[in-house]
Amino acid sequence: MSAIDIAKNYIRAAQTGDQALLASTVSPTVVWHQPGTNRFSGTHQGLAAVGAMIGKMMEVSQGTFAITEARHYMQNGDWVAVTITFRGERAGASLDQTGVDLLRIADGKIAEVFLFSSDPAQEDRFWGQ
């Protein structure tokens, strides 16, 4: 399976909530770099820690946080960049912006993730401290 295929499966799993597919694409030792200065920002290590963070994001957004589009998949060696649109709603606040997910593939799984937001200040306000 190519790095692009792995990235597409990851996005599909994230969009559909397919936990089995997600677990098959992400390394149990993944290193996840969440941008910004909000309650979720920082480096998270391991699939369990990342899963807990995403679960809390879903709780805060009342289940509305989602990747709504993935447009371009670009590969350079072990790295795949994906342009995305993501959205969420919570208590009268909304999040709607583009971003880039940068994924490092190792041994057929996503080993490292860097996320980039087009409006980090809006994302920080949405997630809060």
Secondary structure, DSSP 8 states (H G I E B T S, - for coil): --HHHHHHHHHHHHHHT-HHHHHHHEEEEEEEEE-SSSTT-EEEESHHHHHHHHHHHHHHTTT--EEEEEEEEEEETTEEEEEEEEEEEETTEEEEEEEEEEEEEETTEEEEEEEEES-HHHHHHHH--
